[in-house]
Amino acid sequence: MSTETQPKTEGLGLPLAVIATAQLMVALDDTIANIVLPTIQNDLDISAANLPWVSNAYILALAISMAGGASCRPAWRSSPSARFWSDWRRTRSA
Protein backbone atom coordinates (compact mmCIF):
# COMPACT_ATOMS: atom_id res chain seq x y z
CA MET A 1 0.00 0.00 0.00
CA SER A 2 1.38 3.33 -0.98
CA THR A 3 0.12 6.61 0.28
CA GLU A 4 0.73 9.53 -1.96
CA THR A 5 1.56 12.82 -0.32
CA GLN A 6 0.51 15.97 -2.06
CA PRO A 7 3.06 18.79 -2.19
CA LYS A 8 2.16 21.80 -0.09
CA THR A 9 0.90 24.54 -2.39
CA GLU A 10 -0.74 26.87 0.11
CA GLY A 11 0.78 30.30 0.45
CA LEU A 12 2.80 30.18 -2.76
CA GLY A 13 0.83 32.91 -4.52
CA LEU A 14 2.72 35.87 -3.07
CA PRO A 15 6.23 34.50 -3.71
CA LEU A 16 5.21 33.55 -7.24
CA ALA A 17 3.85 37.06 -7.86
CA VAL A 18 7.05 38.64 -6.51
CA ILE A 19 9.27 36.42 -8.67
CA ALA A 20 7.13 37.04 -11.77
CA THR A 21 7.22 40.80 -11.17
CA ALA A 22 11.00 40.75 -10.67
CA GLN A 23 11.45 38.78 -13.89
CA LEU A 24 9.25 41.25 -15.76
CA MET A 25 11.31 44.15 -14.40
CA VAL A 26 14.57 42.50 -15.50
CA ALA A 27 13.23 41.83 -19.00
CA LEU A 28 11.86 45.37 -19.30
CA ASP A 29 15.12 46.85 -18.03
CA ASP A 30 17.14 44.82 -20.55
CA THR A 31 14.81 45.91 -23.37
CA ILE A 32 15.21 49.57 -22.45
CA ALA A 33 19.00 49.18 -22.24
CA ASN A 34 19.08 47.63 -25.73
CA ILE A 35 16.93 50.45 -27.14
CA VAL A 36 19.33 53.05 -25.72
CA LEU A 37 22.49 51.37 -27.11
CA PRO A 38 22.60 53.46 -30.34
CA THR A 39 22.42 56.66 -28.29
CA ILE A 40 25.18 55.39 -26.01
CA GLN A 41 27.25 54.54 -29.07
CA ASN A 42 26.89 58.06 -30.46
CA ASP A 43 27.43 59.87 -27.16
CA LEU A 44 30.50 57.88 -26.10
CA ASP A 45 31.86 57.42 -29.63
CA ILE A 46 32.07 53.62 -29.24
CA SER A 47 32.44 51.26 -32.18
CA ALA A 48 29.71 48.71 -32.89
CA ALA A 49 32.10 45.93 -31.89
CA ASN A 50 32.31 47.32 -28.35
CA LEU A 51 28.56 47.71 -27.77
CA PRO A 52 28.15 44.17 -26.37
CA TRP A 53 30.67 45.13 -23.67
CA VAL A 54 28.46 48.02 -22.63
CA SER A 55 25.40 45.78 -22.49
CA ASN A 56 27.24 43.07 -20.57
CA ALA A 57 28.63 45.59 -18.08
CA TYR A 58 25.11 46.88 -17.46
CA ILE A 59 23.74 43.36 -16.94
CA LEU A 60 26.64 42.53 -14.62
CA ALA A 61 26.00 45.67 -12.55
CA LEU A 62 22.30 44.73 -12.32
CA ALA A 63 23.16 41.18 -11.21
CA ILE A 64 25.59 42.44 -8.55
CA SER A 65 22.99 44.85 -7.17
CA MET A 66 20.35 42.10 -7.08
CA ALA A 67 22.75 39.76 -5.27
CA GLY A 68 23.57 42.55 -2.82
CA GLY A 69 19.88 43.08 -2.16
CA ALA A 70 19.37 39.36 -1.61
CA SER A 71 22.21 39.28 0.91
CA CYS A 72 20.41 41.95 2.96
CA ARG A 73 17.48 39.60 3.49
CA PRO A 74 18.73 38.09 6.80
CA ALA A 75 19.25 41.56 8.27
CA TRP A 76 15.80 42.62 7.08
CA ARG A 77 14.07 39.74 8.90
CA SER A 78 14.69 41.33 12.29
CA SER A 79 13.45 44.78 11.27
CA PRO A 80 10.13 46.22 12.47
CA SER A 81 8.86 46.21 8.90
CA ALA A 82 9.48 42.48 8.57
CA ARG A 83 7.67 41.81 11.85
CA PHE A 84 4.71 43.89 10.63
CA TRP A 85 4.40 41.94 7.37
CA SER A 86 4.84 38.64 9.19
CA ASP A 87 2.05 39.52 11.64
CA TRP A 88 -0.16 40.79 8.82
CA ARG A 89 0.30 37.57 6.85
CA ARG A 90 -0.45 35.49 9.95
CA THR A 91 -3.71 37.35 10.62
CA ARG A 92 -4.86 36.97 7.03
CA SER A 93 -4.34 33.21 7.04
CA ALA A 94 -6.23 32.76 10.34
N, C-alpha and C positions, 0 to 999 in steps of 0.2 A: 504494500500500500504506500503510495506516495502522496504526500500533501504538498500542493503547490502554494508557494507564498507569493503574494502579489507585491510588487515593489511599491514603496510608499510614494504617492504622488501628491499628497496634500501639501499645500503651502509652497508649491514650486512656481506659482504664477508670477509673483513679484520678482524673484531672481531671473526668471526667463524674460520678463519685460525689461529689466535693467540691462541684461546682456544684449537683447535685441536692439535696444536704444543705443547702447554703446557701439555696437557693430554698425548701425546706421550712421552714427556720427563719424566713425572712422572712414567709412566709405564716402560720405559726403565731403569730409575734409580732404581726402585724397583726390576726389574729383575736382574740387576747387583749386587745389595745388596744381593739378595738371592743366587746368584752364589758364592759370596765371603764368605758366612756364614761358610762353612767348614774350610776355612783358618783362619777366625776369631776365630773359636772354638779351633783350634790347637794352634794359637799364644797366645791367652789369657787363655788357659787351662780352658775353660768353658764347663760345662756339656751340653748334648743335651737338657735337660729340660729348661735350661736358654737361649737358642738361640732365642726363640720368644721374650724375653725381649730386646735383642740386636736389632732385627728387628723392634720392636715397638718403641724403643727409636730413631732409625734412622728415621722412618716415622714421629714421633712426631717432631723431630728437623726440618725436611723438611717442615712440615705443619706450624710450627712457623715462619720459614724464609719466606715462601710464604705469610703468613698473614702480616708479617712485611713489605714486599715489597708492598703489596696491600695498607697498611696504608700510604705509602709514595706517593701515587697517587695524593692526593690534593696538596701537596707541589710541585710535578713535573709539575702540570698544569701551574704554573706561570713561569716556567723556559724558557730560550731562546730556548732550544731544543723543548719543547712542542709547542711554538709559531711557530717555523719553520715547524713542521709536520702538525699543524693545517692549516697554510697558504698553504702548499703544497697540502694538501687534498682538500682545497677549490678551488685551481686553477685547479686541475684535474677534479673536478666535473662540472666546468663551461664550 
